[in-house]
Amino acid sequence: MKHSSILKNIDLFLLDLDGTVYLGERVFEGAREFIKLLKENQKDFLFLTNNSSKSSEDYYSKLLNMGFEITKENVFTSGQAMGIYIKTIHKEKRITKSVCCWDIIFKKRAKVDGHLCC
């Protein structure tokens, strides 16, 4: 079966980062080529991570340095998911103060989304 016939029926590719696309600083064989193939076939893709120790900008820079031709919109972190969740679940009332029981990157993300962390 050709690549294009497999890709034809898939609209969005969700790709975990550490352990799937790369391990530490080593890119897995075929990962860059796969992203190139997706782009050639005009397929959407997101790099995902549940590791909140780095910001989406950190992951974006890391992927660029590893040779991936991507945009910032191709990276989605657990910190971003947290911001969307709070805005969606509590859309009727503005949450201005929350307790942040996580690392500094998560706290920074919360502040970007307009939340005060104590």
VMD Tcl script that builds the backbone (N, CA, C; Angstrom):
set m [mol new atoms 354]
animate dup $m
set s [atomselect $m all]
$s set {name element resname resid chain x y z} {
  {N N MET 1 A 0.842 -1.169 0.000}
  {CA C MET 1 A 0.000 0.000 0.000}
  {C C MET 1 A 0.895 1.242 0.000}
  {N N LYS 2 A 0.585 2.194 -0.836}
  {CA C LYS 2 A 1.385 3.403 -0.931}
  {C C LYS 2 A 1.084 4.342 0.225}
  {N N HIS 3 A 2.080 5.185 0.536}
  {CA C HIS 3 A 1.905 6.164 1.611}
  {C C HIS 3 A 0.674 7.024 1.402}
  {N N SER 4 A 0.483 7.513 0.190}
  {CA C SER 4 A -0.618 8.441 -0.060}
  {C C SER 4 A -1.981 7.800 0.191}
  {N N SER 5 A -2.124 6.495 -0.073}
  {CA C SER 5 A -3.412 5.852 0.177}
  {C C SER 5 A -3.678 5.699 1.674}
  {N N ILE 6 A -2.644 5.499 2.459}
  {CA C ILE 6 A -2.795 5.426 3.912}
  {C C ILE 6 A -3.113 6.809 4.459}
  {N N LEU 7 A -2.379 7.805 3.996}
  {CA C LEU 7 A -2.546 9.171 4.490}
  {C C LEU 7 A -3.883 9.781 4.097}
  {N N LYS 8 A -4.420 9.340 2.994}
  {CA C LYS 8 A -5.636 9.933 2.434}
  {C C LYS 8 A -6.798 9.957 3.428}
  {N N ASN 9 A -6.919 8.934 4.248}
  {CA C ASN 9 A -8.065 8.793 5.146}
  {C C ASN 9 A -7.838 9.372 6.543}
  {N N ILE 10 A -6.696 9.980 6.772}
  {CA C ILE 10 A -6.385 10.521 8.092}
  {C C ILE 10 A -6.252 12.033 7.987}
  {N N ASP 11 A -6.972 12.747 8.857}
  {CA C ASP 11 A -6.971 14.209 8.812}
  {C C ASP 11 A -5.936 14.842 9.735}
  {N N LEU 12 A -5.704 14.244 10.887}
  {CA C LEU 12 A -4.819 14.837 11.883}
  {C C LEU 12 A -3.962 13.759 12.530}
  {N N PHE 13 A -2.671 14.014 12.606}
  {CA C PHE 13 A -1.728 13.097 13.235}
  {C C PHE 13 A -1.284 13.696 14.559}
  {N N LEU 14 A -1.460 12.957 15.653}
  {CA C LEU 14 A -1.048 13.371 16.987}
  {C C LEU 14 A 0.172 12.553 17.377}
  {N N LEU 15 A 1.279 13.241 17.623}
  {CA C LEU 15 A 2.553 12.570 17.842}
  {C C LEU 15 A 3.132 12.921 19.202}
  {N N ASP 16 A 3.291 11.934 20.051}
  {CA C ASP 16 A 3.960 12.145 21.328}
  {C C ASP 16 A 5.432 12.451 21.049}
  {N N LEU 17 A 6.082 13.167 21.936}
  {CA C LEU 17 A 7.465 13.558 21.681}
  {C C LEU 17 A 8.471 12.554 22.237}
  {N N ASP 18 A 8.851 12.721 23.490}
  {CA C ASP 18 A 9.947 11.932 24.053}
  {C C ASP 18 A 9.577 10.453 24.126}
  {N N GLY 19 A 10.343 9.655 23.421}
  {CA C GLY 19 A 10.103 8.217 23.373}
  {C C GLY 19 A 9.376 7.769 22.126}
  {N N THR 20 A 8.866 8.713 21.349}
  {CA C THR 20 A 8.153 8.383 20.108}
  {C C THR 20 A 8.823 9.046 18.895}
  {N N VAL 21 A 9.061 10.339 18.996}
  {CA C VAL 21 A 9.725 11.092 17.925}
  {C C VAL 21 A 11.226 11.152 18.192}
  {N N TYR 22 A 11.580 11.299 19.440}
  {CA C TYR 22 A 12.981 11.323 19.838}
  {C C TYR 22 A 13.117 10.693 21.219}
  {N N LEU 23 A 14.343 10.409 21.583}
  {CA C LEU 23 A 14.644 9.943 22.933}
  {C C LEU 23 A 15.804 10.791 23.430}
  {N N GLY 24 A 15.522 11.638 24.397}
  {CA C GLY 24 A 16.542 12.580 24.864}
  {C C GLY 24 A 16.891 13.552 23.753}
  {N N GLU 25 A 18.115 13.432 23.245}
  {CA C GLU 25 A 18.569 14.311 22.154}
  {C C GLU 25 A 18.688 13.563 20.818}
  {N N ARG 26 A 18.264 12.296 20.794}
  {CA C ARG 26 A 18.396 11.479 19.579}
  {C C ARG 26 A 17.057 11.329 18.868}
  {N N VAL 27 A 17.015 11.819 17.627}
  {CA C VAL 27 A 15.805 11.695 16.802}
  {C C VAL 27 A 15.721 10.267 16.276}
  {N N PHE 28 A 14.541 9.684 16.372}
  {CA C PHE 28 A 14.361 8.339 15.841}
  {C C PHE 28 A 14.409 8.347 14.313}
  {N N GLU 29 A 14.974 7.297 13.774}
  {CA C GLU 29 A 15.093 7.152 12.327}
  {C C GLU 29 A 13.714 7.250 11.666}
  {N N GLY 30 A 13.625 8.087 10.651}
  {CA C GLY 30 A 12.404 8.238 9.883}
  {C C GLY 30 A 11.464 9.321 10.398}
  {N N ALA 31 A 11.729 9.861 11.581}
  {CA C ALA 31 A 10.813 10.852 12.169}
  {C C ALA 31 A 10.748 12.136 11.332}
  {N N ARG 32 A 11.912 12.673 10.957}
  {CA C ARG 32 A 11.917 13.893 10.146}
  {C C ARG 32 A 11.275 13.651 8.784}
  {N N GLU 33 A 11.567 12.505 8.217}
  {CA C GLU 33 A 11.013 12.167 6.904}
  {C C GLU 33 A 9.492 12.011 6.969}
  {N N PHE 34 A 9.010 11.467 8.067}
  {CA C PHE 34 A 7.566 11.310 8.235}
  {C C PHE 34 A 6.881 12.673 8.277}
  {N N ILE 35 A 7.459 13.619 9.007}
  {CA C ILE 35 A 6.890 14.973 9.074}
  {C C ILE 35 A 6.929 15.618 7.694}
  {N N LYS 36 A 8.012 15.424 6.976}
  {CA C LYS 36 A 8.117 15.957 5.606}
  {C C LYS 36 A 7.018 15.359 4.723}
  {N N LEU 37 A 6.774 14.073 4.851}
  {CA C LEU 37 A 5.725 13.400 4.083}
  {C C LEU 37 A 4.348 13.973 4.421}
  {N N LEU 38 A 4.105 14.213 5.708}
  {CA C LEU 38 A 2.826 14.807 6.111}
  {C C LEU 38 A 2.645 16.190 5.492}
  {N N LYS 39 A 3.698 16.985 5.521}
  {CA C LYS 39 A 3.626 18.329 4.951}
  {C C LYS 39 A 3.403 18.277 3.443}
  {N N GLU 40 A 4.096 17.368 2.762}
  {CA C GLU 40 A 3.935 17.214 1.307}
  {C C GLU 40 A 2.507 16.834 0.942}
  {N N ASN 41 A 1.857 16.097 1.836}
  {CA C ASN 41 A 0.483 15.654 1.605}
  {C C ASN 41 A -0.540 16.572 2.277}
  {N N GLN 42 A -0.077 17.722 2.737}
  {CA C GLN 42 A -0.927 18.745 3.365}
  {C C GLN 42 A -1.768 18.172 4.502}
  {N N LYS 43 A -1.124 17.388 5.332}
  {CA C LYS 43 A -1.784 16.790 6.489}
  {C C LYS 43 A -1.432 17.568 7.752}
  {N N ASP 44 A -2.414 17.747 8.622}
  {CA C ASP 44 A -2.186 18.418 9.889}
  {C C ASP 44 A -1.546 17.465 10.880}
  {N N PHE 45 A -0.702 18.020 11.744}
  {CA C PHE 45 A -0.076 17.214 12.786}
  {C C PHE 45 A 0.243 18.083 13.990}
  {N N LEU 46 A 0.236 17.446 15.158}
  {CA C LEU 46 A 0.595 18.103 16.411}
  {C C LEU 46 A 1.587 17.234 17.158}
  {N N PHE 47 A 2.629 17.872 17.655}
  {CA C PHE 47 A 3.525 17.217 18.598}
  {C C PHE 47 A 2.940 17.484 19.978}
  {N N LEU 48 A 2.725 16.429 20.753}
  {CA C LEU 48 A 2.119 16.532 22.077}
  {C C LEU 48 A 3.095 16.078 23.151}
  {N N THR 49 A 2.947 16.661 24.332}
  {CA C THR 49 A 3.714 16.178 25.472}
  {C C THR 49 A 2.932 16.402 26.751}
  {N N ASN 50 A 3.047 15.465 27.669}
  {CA C ASN 50 A 2.466 15.642 28.997}
  {C C ASN 50 A 3.542 16.044 29.999}
  {N N ASN 51 A 4.733 16.320 29.500}
  {CA C ASN 51 A 5.842 16.745 30.340}
  {C C ASN 51 A 5.770 18.264 30.490}
  {N N SER 52 A 5.483 18.718 31.696}
  {CA C SER 52 A 5.316 20.156 31.917}
  {C C SER 52 A 6.612 20.848 32.338}
  {N N SER 53 A 7.736 20.170 32.238}
  {CA C SER 53 A 8.995 20.767 32.687}
  {C C SER 53 A 9.546 21.800 31.707}
  {N N LYS 54 A 8.977 21.850 30.487}
  {CA C LYS 54 A 9.403 22.832 29.482}
  {C C LYS 54 A 8.170 23.478 28.865}
  {N N SER 55 A 8.362 24.687 28.359}
  {CA C SER 55 A 7.266 25.399 27.705}
  {C C SER 55 A 7.123 24.933 26.256}
  {N N SER 56 A 6.033 25.311 25.633}
  {CA C SER 56 A 5.843 24.977 24.219}
  {C C SER 56 A 6.935 25.614 23.374}
  {N N GLU 57 A 7.399 26.805 23.772}
  {CA C GLU 57 A 8.483 27.461 23.049}
  {C C GLU 57 A 9.782 26.665 23.157}
  {N N ASP 58 A 10.022 26.072 24.337}
  {CA C ASP 58 A 11.209 25.227 24.523}
  {C C ASP 58 A 11.158 24.012 23.596}
  {N N TYR 59 A 9.991 23.359 23.549}
  {CA C TYR 59 A 9.849 22.189 22.680}
  {C C TYR 59 A 9.954 22.579 21.211}
  {N N TYR 60 A 9.376 23.701 20.856}
  {CA C TYR 60 A 9.462 24.199 19.474}
  {C C TYR 60 A 10.933 24.399 19.087}
  {N N SER 61 A 11.695 25.068 19.935}
  {CA C SER 61 A 13.117 25.306 19.658}
  {C C SER 61 A 13.889 23.999 19.557}
  {N N LYS 62 A 13.596 23.069 20.456}
  {CA C LYS 62 A 14.285 21.769 20.441}
  {C C LYS 62 A 14.027 21.049 19.113}
  {N N LEU 63 A 12.763 21.030 18.686}
  {CA C LEU 63 A 12.419 20.352 17.434}
  {C C LEU 63 A 13.069 21.028 16.231}
  {N N LEU 64 A 13.098 22.358 16.228}
  {CA C LEU 64 A 13.792 23.068 15.140}
  {C C LEU 64 A 15.265 22.692 15.114}
  {N N ASN 65 A 15.898 22.689 16.280}
  {CA C ASN 65 A 17.317 22.329 16.367}
  {C C ASN 65 A 17.588 20.885 15.961}
  {N N MET 66 A 16.572 20.042 16.066}
  {CA C MET 66 A 16.703 18.641 15.655}
  {C C MET 66 A 16.440 18.465 14.159}
  {N N GLY 67 A 16.109 19.559 13.476}
  {CA C GLY 67 A 15.924 19.491 12.033}
  {C C GLY 67 A 14.494 19.334 11.555}
  {N N PHE 68 A 13.517 19.514 12.439}
  {CA C PHE 68 A 12.119 19.433 12.026}
  {C C PHE 68 A 11.666 20.788 11.496}
  {N N GLU 69 A 11.035 20.785 10.341}
  {CA C GLU 69 A 10.512 22.011 9.754}
  {C C GLU 69 A 9.054 22.150 10.186}
  {N N ILE 70 A 8.865 22.904 11.277}
  {CA C ILE 70 A 7.539 23.030 11.883}
  {C C ILE 70 A 7.272 24.487 12.247}
  {N N THR 71 A 6.052 24.748 12.697}
  {CA C THR 71 A 5.697 26.049 13.240}
  {C C THR 71 A 5.362 25.885 14.719}
  {N N LYS 72 A 5.241 26.986 15.426}
  {CA C LYS 72 A 4.883 26.927 16.843}
  {C C LYS 72 A 3.527 26.264 17.049}
  {N N GLU 73 A 2.657 26.393 16.051}
  {CA C GLU 73 A 1.317 25.810 16.149}
  {C C GLU 73 A 1.340 24.287 16.096}
  {N N ASN 74 A 2.474 23.687 15.744}
  {CA C ASN 74 A 2.579 22.231 15.690}
  {C C ASN 74 A 2.936 21.608 17.040}
  {N N VAL 75 A 3.093 22.439 18.069}
  {CA C VAL 75 A 3.476 21.936 19.395}
  {C C VAL 75 A 2.366 22.266 20.388}
  {N N PHE 76 A 1.928 21.258 21.142}
  {CA C PHE 76 A 0.869 21.457 22.133}
  {C C PHE 76 A 1.272 20.740 23.414}
  {N N THR 77 A 1.333 21.493 24.508}
  {CA C THR 77 A 1.810 20.936 25.772}
  {C C THR 77 A 0.672 20.779 26.787}
  {N N SER 78 A 0.986 20.075 27.858}
  {CA C SER 78 A 0.010 19.917 28.931}
  {C C SER 78 A -0.304 21.262 29.586}
  {N N GLY 79 A 0.645 22.181 29.587}
  {CA C GLY 79 A 0.387 23.521 30.119}
  {C C GLY 79 A -0.654 24.266 29.297}
  {N N GLN 80 A -0.562 24.140 27.985}
  {CA C GLN 80 A -1.567 24.758 27.118}
  {C C GLN 80 A -2.931 24.110 27.331}
  {N N ALA 81 A -2.943 22.798 27.497}
  {CA C ALA 81 A -4.195 22.080 27.726}
  {C C ALA 81 A -4.838 22.551 29.036}
  {N N MET 82 A -4.014 22.776 30.064}
  {CA C MET 82 A -4.523 23.264 31.338}
  {C C MET 82 A -5.217 24.613 31.162}
  {N N GLY 83 A -4.606 25.519 30.419}
  {CA C GLY 83 A -5.194 26.830 30.185}
  {C C GLY 83 A -6.523 26.753 29.467}
  {N N ILE 84 A -6.595 25.939 28.456}
  {CA C ILE 84 A -7.838 25.762 27.692}
  {C C ILE 84 A -8.909 25.135 28.573}
  {N N TYR 85 A -8.516 24.150 29.360}
  {CA C TYR 85 A -9.467 23.484 30.251}
  {C C TYR 85 A -10.100 24.480 31.228}
  {N N ILE 86 A -9.270 25.275 31.884}
  {CA C ILE 86 A -9.787 26.236 32.862}
  {C C ILE 86 A -10.714 27.238 32.184}
  {N N LYS 87 A -10.309 27.744 31.010}
  {CA C LYS 87 A -11.148 28.715 30.300}
  {C C LYS 87 A -12.463 28.090 29.840}
  {N N THR 88 A -12.438 26.842 29.443}
  {CA C THR 88 A -13.631 26.162 28.940}
  {C C THR 88 A -14.585 25.785 30.063}
  {N N ILE 89 A -14.071 25.175 31.099}
  {CA C ILE 89 A -14.896 24.701 32.200}
  {C C ILE 89 A -15.468 25.872 33.001}
  {N N HIS 90 A -14.696 26.909 33.149}
  {CA C HIS 90 A -15.112 28.050 33.966}
  {C C HIS 90 A -15.386 29.280 33.117}
  {N N LYS 91 A -15.995 29.083 31.951}
  {CA C LYS 91 A -16.202 30.206 31.034}
  {C C LYS 91 A -17.229 31.209 31.546}
  {N N GLU 92 A -18.113 30.789 32.439}
  {CA C GLU 92 A -19.131 31.694 32.982}
  {C C GLU 92 A -18.550 32.662 34.005}
  {N N LYS 93 A -17.501 32.248 34.687}
  {CA C LYS 93 A -16.891 33.132 35.684}
  {C C LYS 93 A -15.392 33.218 35.433}
  {N N ARG 94 A -14.857 34.352 35.693}
  {CA C ARG 94 A -13.426 34.576 35.463}
  {C C ARG 94 A -12.643 34.068 36.666}
  {N N ILE 95 A -11.792 33.097 36.467}
  {CA C ILE 95 A -10.921 32.596 37.525}
  {C C ILE 95 A -9.698 33.511 37.544}
  {N N THR 96 A -9.511 34.231 38.639}
  {CA C THR 96 A -8.379 35.158 38.710}
  {C C THR 96 A -7.290 34.671 39.644}
  {N N LYS 97 A -7.615 33.717 40.472}
  {CA C LYS 97 A -6.623 33.193 41.394}
  {C C LYS 97 A -6.803 31.695 41.504}
  {N N SER 98 A -5.722 30.979 41.363}
  {CA C SER 98 A -5.777 29.530 41.482}
  {C C SER 98 A -4.563 29.054 42.254}
  {N N VAL 99 A -4.669 27.902 42.822}
  {CA C VAL 99 A -3.538 27.313 43.516}
  {C C VAL 99 A -2.793 26.446 42.522}
  {N N CYS 100 A -1.534 26.738 42.339}
  {CA C CYS 100 A -0.712 25.988 41.382}
  {C C CYS 100 A 0.135 24.972 42.137}
  {N N CYS 101 A -0.208 23.726 41.979}
  {CA C CYS 101 A 0.542 22.650 42.630}
  {C C CYS 101 A 1.346 21.905 41.583}
  {N N TRP 102 A 2.193 22.636 40.882}
  {CA C TRP 102 A 3.017 22.038 39.848}
  {C C TRP 102 A 4.261 22.860 39.656}
  {N N ASP 103 A 5.032 22.551 38.668}
  {CA C ASP 103 A 6.331 23.182 38.486}
  {C C ASP 103 A 6.231 24.604 37.930}
  {N N ILE 104 A 7.354 25.262 37.845}
  {CA C ILE 104 A 7.428 26.665 37.448}
  {C C ILE 104 A 6.933 26.904 36.021}
  {N N ILE 105 A 7.149 25.985 35.112}
  {CA C ILE 105 A 6.690 26.166 33.729}
  {C C ILE 105 A 5.168 26.200 33.693}
  {N N PHE 106 A 4.518 25.313 34.450}
  {CA C PHE 106 A 3.054 25.322 34.518}
  {C C PHE 106 A 2.564 26.644 35.089}
  {N N LYS 107 A 3.238 27.142 36.119}
  {CA C LYS 107 A 2.853 28.418 36.721}
  {C C LYS 107 A 2.976 29.552 35.705}
  {N N LYS 108 A 4.058 29.552 34.939}
  {CA C LYS 108 A 4.238 30.578 33.908}
  {C C LYS 108 A 3.119 30.502 32.879}
  {N N ARG 109 A 2.754 29.282 32.468}
  {CA C ARG 109 A 1.680 29.102 31.492}
  {C C ARG 109 A 0.359 29.626 32.061}
  {N N ALA 110 A 0.094 29.355 33.313}
  {CA C ALA 110 A -1.131 29.834 33.946}
  {C C ALA 110 A -1.177 31.356 33.923}
  {N N LYS 111 A -0.051 31.998 34.181}
  {CA C LYS 111 A 0.011 33.462 34.164}
  {C C LYS 111 A -0.234 33.998 32.755}
  {N N VAL 112 A 0.308 33.326 31.745}
  {CA C VAL 112 A 0.063 33.725 30.345}
  {C C VAL 112 A -1.421 33.684 30.048}
  {N N ASP 113 A -2.113 32.707 30.602}
  {CA C ASP 113 A -3.549 32.559 30.382}
  {C C ASP 113 A -4.379 33.463 31.284}
  {N N GLY 114 A -3.719 34.312 32.066}
  {CA C GLY 114 A -4.437 35.295 32.866}
  {C C GLY 114 A -4.781 34.868 34.276}
  {N N HIS 115 A -4.120 33.861 34.797}
  {CA C HIS 115 A -4.404 33.378 36.157}
  {C C HIS 115 A -3.289 33.812 37.089}
  {N N LEU 116 A -3.656 34.197 38.291}
  {CA C LEU 116 A -2.684 34.517 39.318}
  {C C LEU 116 A -2.420 33.253 40.114}
  {N N CYS 117 A -1.188 32.882 40.241}
  {CA C CYS 117 A -0.850 31.693 41.040}
  {C C CYS 117 A -0.193 32.147 42.330}
  {N N CYS 118 A -0.607 31.510 43.401}
  {CA C CYS 118 A -0.019 31.864 44.697}
  {C C CYS 118 A 0.892 30.770 45.171}
}
mol reanalyze $m
mol bondsrecalc $m
mol representation Tube
mol addrep $m
